[in-house]
Amino acid sequence: MKSMKIGIVCYPTYGGSGVIATELGKGLARRGHKVHFITYRQPARLLSFQENVYYHEVRSADYPLFEYPPYDTALTSKLVDVVKYENLDLLHVHYAIPHATVAYMAKKILLTEGRYVPTVTTLHGTDITLVGSNRTFAPVVAFSINKSDGVTAVSENLRRQTYEFFDINNDIEVIHNFIDFERFRKVNKDHFKKAIAPNGERILVHTSNFRKVKRVQDVIKIFSQVYEKIPSKLLLIGDGPDRQNAEALCREMGLCDEIRFLGKQDAIEELLAVSDLFIMPSESESFGLAALEAMACEVPVISSNIGGLPEVNIHGETGFLSEVGNIDEMAANAIQLLENEDILNKFRVNALEQARKFDIENVLPYYERYYEYILSTKIYDRDNVEV
C-alpha cells in the first residue's frame, strides 16, 4: 500500500475522541504513513517520540479587540500552512464542531491556489447529540458534514442519530472505535491489587470525564448495594465538573474509606488489570471506549443500554445492560457476577473475546481503504469548482 501523508485534527484531551484520534495516528505511522497532528496542545497520548509522527501547535493570538482568542481562524491558517508545506494528501478531522467547518475553510483557501485536499470527518458523538438538545448548532454541523469528502461514525447508533437530527445527503461509513492490545491487556499486578484491596476485596472501577451524563453518583449508589453484600472497593478514575457532587455523596453515605478518587491517570490499564468489574451507567455513550478498554483487560461491564454500548457490551455474555437509572438492577447484576467465581471467569473470557473484534490491527486497514477510496474518487470540490 502506498504511503500517505495524513493531517489529523482533534481535541488533545483525555476524552474518547482525542484518544482515538491519537491512537489512530500512531497506528498509521507504524504502518509507514506520515502523520501530522494539528491542534492547540500536544495530545495526551502523544508524549513520546515516534517515527513518522509530527506535531504542529496552533497558537491563537490574544488581541484586545477580541473577547475570546479566534481559535477557528488560527486553526484554518495552520491547516493551510501544513497542507502546503508538508504536502499532505488528506485531512482527517475528529468532531464536526469546529474542525470539519475549519477544514472546509482551509480547503476553499487552498483551492484559490490550485491545490485540493480531501477531508474526512469522524463523528464521535457529542458533536451530534449536543445538537439533539440545542438546535443552535444544527446549520453549521449539517453544512460541515455535507461538505466533507468522507464521513465516518464510531457506531451504528451514532450513524442513525446523525441522519435523524440533520438533513444529511452524504454517506456515513461506520468504522468502530478500537483498542490497542499492546497496551490494554491483563497483566499480573497482584502486588498492586493487594495495596488496594489488602483483604482480598473485589475491586470495581469507573473511568470518565465526570460530566453529568456519566452519572458518577449512580456508580456510587450501585457500589453501595454491592458493598452491603460483598467486601469490595471502588476506584473512580478521572475528573470533571461532577466530581465534587460525587465526593459529597461518598461522604454522605459513609463510604469514603472504601472509595478512592484517583483523578486523571495515564496508566489506566494498570488499574484495569487489578479490577473485577467495570461500571458504566451513562445516559449518553456514542460508543463506550472506556468499556472496551476494560474488556480488553478481561473486566466484565455493567452498563446502561444506550447509544453504542449494546454494540460493545453483549448482554449476558460480556456483562449486563440495563435501562438508564436502574440502579437496583445494575447492582443486582454486579452482585450476581461477583458472588460466583466460575461465572465471573466465564464473563472475563467472553469480554476479552469480544474486545479482540475491535483490535486496532483489524481496524486500521478499514481506515486505509477508506482514505484510498476518498483520494481516488473525490477529485473536485462539492461546489463543483474544478481543481
C-alpha positions as CSV (number, residue, x, y, z in Angstrom):
1,M,0.0,0.0,0.0
2,K,1.3,3.5,-0.9
3,S,2.4,5.6,2.0
4,M,0.2,8.6,2.6
5,K,0.7,12.0,4.3
6,I,-2.2,12.5,6.6
7,G,-3.2,15.5,8.7
8,I,-5.1,14.7,11.9
9,V,-7.1,17.4,13.7
10,C,-8.5,16.6,17.1
11,Y,-9.1,17.8,20.7
12,P,-5.9,16.9,22.6
13,T,-7.7,15.8,25.7
14,Y,-8.4,12.6,27.7
15,G,-11.8,12.3,26.1
16,G,-12.6,9.4,23.7
17,S,-12.3,11.4,20.5
18,G,-8.8,12.7,21.4
19,V,-7.7,9.2,22.5
20,I,-9.0,7.5,19.3
21,A,-7.6,10.2,17.0
22,T,-4.2,10.0,18.6
23,E,-4.0,6.2,18.7
24,L,-5.2,6.1,15.1
25,G,-2.4,8.4,14.0
26,K,0.2,6.4,15.9
27,G,-1.1,3.2,14.4
28,L,-1.0,4.6,10.9
29,A,2.5,5.9,11.5
30,R,3.6,2.4,12.5
31,R,2.3,1.2,9.1
32,G,4.6,3.7,7.3
33,H,2.3,6.7,6.8
34,K,3.5,10.2,7.6
35,V,1.0,11.6,10.2
36,H,0.8,15.2,11.2
37,F,-1.2,16.2,14.3
38,I,-2.5,19.7,14.2
39,T,-4.0,21.1,17.4
40,Y,-3.6,23.6,20.2
41,R,-1.8,21.3,22.6
42,Q,0.1,18.1,22.3
43,P,-2.4,15.2,22.6
44,A,-2.4,13.4,26.0
45,R,-1.2,10.1,24.4
46,L,1.4,11.6,22.2
47,L,4.0,12.4,24.8
48,S,7.0,10.4,23.4
49,F,8.8,10.4,20.1
50,Q,7.6,8.1,17.4
51,E,8.8,7.7,13.9
52,N,6.6,9.2,11.2
53,V,4.7,11.3,13.7
54,Y,4.8,15.1,13.6
55,Y,3.1,17.7,15.8
56,H,2.1,21.2,14.8
57,E,0.9,23.5,17.6
58,V,-1.9,26.0,16.8
59,R,-1.3,29.4,18.5
60,S,-4.1,31.8,18.9
61,A,-3.1,35.5,19.1
62,D,-4.7,37.3,22.0
63,Y,-5.7,40.8,20.8
64,P,-7.5,43.4,22.9
65,L,-10.1,43.6,20.2
66,F,-11.3,40.0,20.8
67,E,-13.1,38.9,23.9
68,Y,-12.1,35.3,23.1
69,P,-9.0,34.3,21.0
70,P,-10.1,33.4,17.4
71,Y,-9.1,29.8,17.5
72,D,-11.0,28.8,14.4
73,T,-9.1,31.4,12.3
74,A,-5.8,30.3,13.8
75,L,-6.5,26.7,13.1
76,T,-7.6,27.4,9.5
77,S,-4.3,29.3,8.8
78,K,-2.3,26.5,10.4
79,L,-4.1,23.8,8.2
80,V,-3.4,25.8,5.1
81,D,0.3,26.1,6.0
82,V,0.8,22.4,6.9
83,V,-1.1,21.1,3.9
84,K,1.1,23.3,1.6
85,Y,4.5,22.9,3.1
86,E,4.2,19.3,4.3
87,N,2.4,18.3,1.0
88,L,-0.4,16.5,2.8
89,D,-2.6,14.1,0.8
90,L,-5.6,14.2,3.1
91,L,-7.0,15.9,6.3
92,H,-8.8,13.7,8.8
93,V,-10.7,15.8,11.3
94,H,-12.3,14.5,14.5
95,Y,-15.5,16.3,15.6
96,A,-17.8,18.3,13.3
97,I,-17.5,21.4,15.7
98,P,-15.4,23.2,14.8
99,H,-12.9,21.0,13.0
100,A,-15.0,20.0,9.9
101,T,-16.0,23.6,9.4
102,V,-12.5,24.8,9.7
103,A,-11.2,22.1,7.3
104,Y,-13.8,23.3,4.7
105,M,-12.5,26.9,5.0
106,A,-8.9,25.7,4.6
107,K,-9.9,23.6,1.6
108,K,-11.5,26.6,-0.1
109,I,-8.4,28.8,0.6
110,L,-6.2,26.1,-0.9
111,L,-8.4,25.9,-4.0
112,T,-7.6,29.5,-4.8
113,E,-4.0,28.4,-5.2
114,G,-4.9,25.4,-7.3
115,R,-4.5,22.9,-4.5
116,Y,-7.2,20.4,-3.5
117,V,-7.0,18.4,-0.3
118,P,-9.8,16.0,0.6
119,T,-11.3,16.0,4.1
120,V,-12.6,13.1,6.1
121,T,-14.7,13.9,9.2
122,T,-15.2,11.4,12.0
123,L,-18.3,11.9,14.2
124,H,-17.7,10.9,17.8
125,G,-21.0,11.7,19.5
126,T,-21.2,15.0,21.4
127,D,-21.0,16.9,18.1
128,I,-24.2,15.1,17.2
129,T,-26.0,14.5,20.4
130,L,-25.4,18.1,21.6
131,V,-27.4,19.3,18.7
132,G,-30.2,17.0,19.7
133,S,-30.8,19.3,22.6
134,N,-29.5,22.6,21.2
135,R,-30.6,23.3,17.6
136,T,-28.4,26.5,17.5
137,F,-25.6,24.4,16.1
138,A,-27.6,22.5,13.6
139,P,-27.0,24.5,10.4
140,V,-23.2,24.5,11.0
141,V,-23.0,20.8,11.8
142,A,-25.1,19.8,8.9
143,F,-23.2,22.0,6.5
144,S,-19.8,20.7,7.7
145,I,-20.9,17.0,7.4
146,N,-22.3,17.6,3.9
147,K,-19.2,19.4,2.7
148,S,-16.8,16.7,3.9
149,D,-15.4,14.4,1.2
150,G,-15.9,11.5,3.5
151,V,-17.7,10.9,6.8
152,T,-17.3,8.2,9.4
153,A,-19.1,7.4,12.6
154,V,-17.9,5.3,15.5
155,S,-21.1,3.3,15.9
156,E,-24.2,2.3,14.0
157,N,-26.3,4.1,16.6
158,L,-24.4,7.4,16.0
159,R,-24.9,7.0,12.3
160,R,-28.6,6.6,12.8
161,Q,-28.8,9.6,15.2
162,T,-26.9,11.8,12.7
163,Y,-29.5,11.1,9.9
164,E,-32.3,11.6,12.4
165,F,-31.0,15.0,13.7
166,F,-29.9,16.5,10.4
167,D,-30.7,16.8,6.7
168,I,-27.6,14.8,5.5
169,N,-27.0,14.0,1.9
170,N,-23.6,12.5,2.5
171,D,-22.9,8.8,3.0
172,I,-21.7,7.9,6.5
173,E,-19.4,4.9,6.9
174,V,-19.3,3.2,10.3
175,I,-15.8,2.4,11.5
176,H,-15.9,1.4,15.1
177,N,-13.5,2.6,17.7
178,F,-10.7,0.2,18.6
179,I,-8.3,-1.0,21.2
180,D,-4.5,-1.4,21.3
181,F,-3.8,-4.7,22.8
182,E,-0.1,-3.8,23.2
183,R,-1.3,-1.5,25.9
184,F,-4.6,-2.8,27.2
185,R,-4.3,-6.4,28.3
186,K,-4.4,-8.2,31.6
187,V,-1.0,-8.5,33.3
188,N,0.0,-9.8,36.7
189,K,-0.3,-6.9,39.2
190,D,-1.0,-8.9,42.4
191,H,1.3,-6.6,44.5
192,F,-0.7,-3.6,43.2
193,K,-4.0,-5.3,43.9
194,K,-3.0,-6.1,47.5
195,A,-2.2,-2.5,48.1
196,I,-5.8,-1.5,47.0
197,A,-7.6,-4.5,48.5
198,P,-5.4,-5.9,51.2
199,N,-8.1,-8.4,52.4
200,G,-9.0,-9.8,49.0
201,E,-11.9,-7.4,48.4
202,R,-13.5,-7.2,45.0
203,I,-12.4,-4.2,43.0
204,L,-15.0,-2.2,41.0
205,V,-13.8,0.6,38.7
206,H,-15.3,3.5,36.8
207,T,-13.5,5.9,34.5
208,S,-14.9,9.0,32.8
209,N,-14.6,12.8,32.5
210,F,-17.1,13.2,35.4
211,R,-19.7,15.1,33.3
212,K,-23.3,14.8,34.4
213,V,-24.2,12.4,31.5
214,K,-21.7,9.9,33.0
215,R,-23.9,9.5,36.1
216,V,-21.0,9.0,38.5
217,Q,-23.3,9.3,41.5
218,D,-25.2,6.2,40.1
219,V,-21.8,4.4,40.2
220,I,-21.5,5.2,44.0
221,K,-25.1,4.1,44.6
222,I,-24.5,0.8,42.7
223,F,-21.3,0.2,44.7
224,S,-23.2,0.9,48.0
225,Q,-25.5,-2.0,47.3
226,V,-22.7,-4.3,46.2
227,Y,-20.7,-3.4,49.3
228,E,-23.6,-4.4,51.6
229,K,-23.3,-8.0,50.2
230,I,-19.7,-8.4,49.2
231,P,-16.5,-6.9,50.6
232,S,-15.3,-4.5,47.9
233,K,-13.5,-1.3,46.9
234,L,-14.4,1.2,44.2
235,L,-11.8,3.1,42.1
236,L,-13.1,6.3,40.4
237,I,-10.7,7.4,37.7
238,G,-10.9,10.8,36.0
239,D,-12.0,14.3,36.9
240,G,-14.6,16.9,35.8
241,P,-17.5,19.1,36.9
242,D,-19.4,16.4,38.7
243,R,-16.6,15.1,40.9
244,Q,-17.5,17.5,43.8
245,N,-21.0,16.1,43.9
246,A,-19.7,12.5,43.8
247,E,-17.4,13.3,46.7
248,A,-20.2,14.8,48.7
249,L,-22.4,11.7,48.1
250,C,-19.5,9.5,49.2
251,R,-19.2,11.3,52.5
252,E,-23.0,11.4,53.0
253,M,-23.1,7.6,52.5
254,G,-20.1,7.0,54.8
255,L,-18.2,5.1,52.0
256,C,-15.1,7.2,51.7
257,D,-12.9,4.6,53.2
258,E,-13.9,2.1,50.5
259,I,-13.8,4.5,47.5
260,R,-10.7,6.1,46.0
261,F,-10.9,9.2,43.8
262,L,-7.8,8.8,41.7
263,G,-8.2,11.7,39.3
264,K,-6.8,11.6,35.8
265,Q,-4.4,8.7,35.2
266,D,-2.2,7.9,32.3
267,A,-1.7,4.3,33.1
268,I,-5.4,3.3,33.2
269,E,-4.5,-0.2,32.0
270,E,-2.7,-0.9,35.2
271,L,-5.8,-0.1,37.3
272,L,-8.0,-2.2,35.0
273,A,-5.6,-5.1,35.3
274,V,-6.5,-5.5,39.0
275,S,-10.2,-4.8,38.6
276,D,-13.1,-7.3,38.8
277,L,-15.9,-5.3,37.3
278,F,-16.4,-2.0,35.3
279,I,-19.4,0.2,36.0
280,M,-20.7,2.5,33.2
281,P,-24.3,3.8,33.9
282,S,-24.1,6.7,31.4
283,E,-27.1,8.3,29.9
284,S,-25.2,9.0,26.7
285,E,-22.4,7.0,25.0
286,S,-21.9,7.1,21.3
287,F,-19.6,4.1,21.5
288,G,-18.3,3.2,25.0
289,L,-14.5,3.2,24.6
290,A,-13.8,3.0,28.3
291,A,-15.9,-0.2,28.5
292,L,-13.9,-1.6,25.6
293,E,-10.6,-0.8,27.3
294,A,-11.9,-2.7,30.4
295,M,-13.0,-5.7,28.4
296,A,-9.6,-5.9,26.8
297,C,-8.2,-6.3,30.3
298,E,-10.7,-9.1,30.9
299,V,-13.0,-7.0,33.1
300,P,-16.8,-7.6,32.5
301,V,-19.0,-4.5,32.2
302,I,-22.2,-3.4,34.0
303,S,-23.6,-0.6,31.8
304,S,-26.7,1.2,30.6
305,N,-28.1,0.1,27.3
306,I,-28.0,3.4,25.4
307,G,-26.1,4.6,22.3
308,G,-23.4,2.4,21.0
309,L,-22.9,0.3,24.2
310,P,-25.0,-2.6,23.0
311,E,-22.6,-2.9,20.1
312,V,-19.7,-3.3,22.6
313,N,-21.1,-4.9,25.7
314,I,-23.1,-8.1,24.9
315,H,-25.9,-8.6,27.5
316,G,-25.5,-11.9,29.4
317,E,-22.1,-12.6,27.9
318,T,-19.6,-9.9,28.5
319,G,-21.6,-8.1,31.2
320,F,-25.1,-6.8,31.6
321,L,-27.2,-3.9,30.1
322,S,-29.9,-2.0,32.0
323,E,-32.1,1.0,31.4
324,V,-30.5,4.3,32.4
325,G,-31.1,5.0,36.1
326,N,-32.0,1.4,37.0
327,I,-29.5,1.3,39.9
328,D,-31.1,-1.7,41.6
329,E,-30.9,-3.9,38.5
330,M,-27.3,-2.9,37.8
331,A,-26.3,-3.6,41.4
332,A,-28.1,-7.0,41.3
333,N,-26.2,-7.9,38.1
334,A,-22.9,-6.9,39.6
335,I,-23.6,-8.9,42.8
336,Q,-24.6,-12.0,40.6
337,L,-21.2,-11.9,38.9
338,L,-19.0,-11.1,41.9
339,E,-20.6,-13.8,44.1
340,N,-19.8,-16.6,41.6
341,E,-16.2,-17.1,40.6
342,D,-17.0,-19.5,37.8
343,I,-19.5,-17.2,36.2
344,L,-17.2,-14.2,36.6
345,N,-14.3,-16.1,34.9
346,K,-16.6,-17.1,32.0
347,F,-17.6,-13.4,31.6
348,R,-13.9,-12.4,31.7
349,V,-13.1,-14.8,28.8
350,N,-16.1,-13.5,26.8
351,A,-15.2,-9.9,27.4
352,L,-11.7,-10.5,26.0
353,E,-13.0,-12.4,23.0
354,Q,-15.5,-9.6,22.2
355,A,-12.8,-6.9,22.7
356,R,-10.5,-8.7,20.2
357,K,-13.0,-7.9,17.4
358,F,-12.0,-4.2,17.9
359,D,-8.2,-4.8,17.8
360,I,-6.6,-1.7,16.3
361,E,-4.7,-4.0,13.8
362,N,-8.1,-5.1,12.4
363,V,-9.5,-1.6,12.2
364,L,-6.5,0.3,10.7
365,P,-7.0,-1.4,7.3
366,Y,-10.6,-0.1,7.1
367,Y,-9.3,3.5,7.5
368,E,-6.6,3.0,4.9
369,R,-9.0,1.6,2.4
370,Y,-11.4,4.5,3.2
371,Y,-8.7,7.1,2.7
372,E,-7.7,5.5,-0.6
373,Y,-11.3,5.5,-1.8
374,I,-11.7,9.2,-0.9
375,L,-8.4,10.1,-2.6
376,S,-9.4,8.2,-5.8
377,T,-13.0,9.4,-6.1
378,K,-13.2,12.9,-4.6
379,I,-11.3,14.9,-7.2
380,Y,-13.4,18.1,-7.2
381,D,-14.9,20.4,-4.6
382,R,-18.6,19.9,-3.7
383,D,-19.4,23.3,-5.0
384,N,-18.3,22.0,-8.4
385,V,-15.2,24.2,-8.5
386,E,-12.8,22.3,-10.7
387,V,-9.3,21.7,-9.4
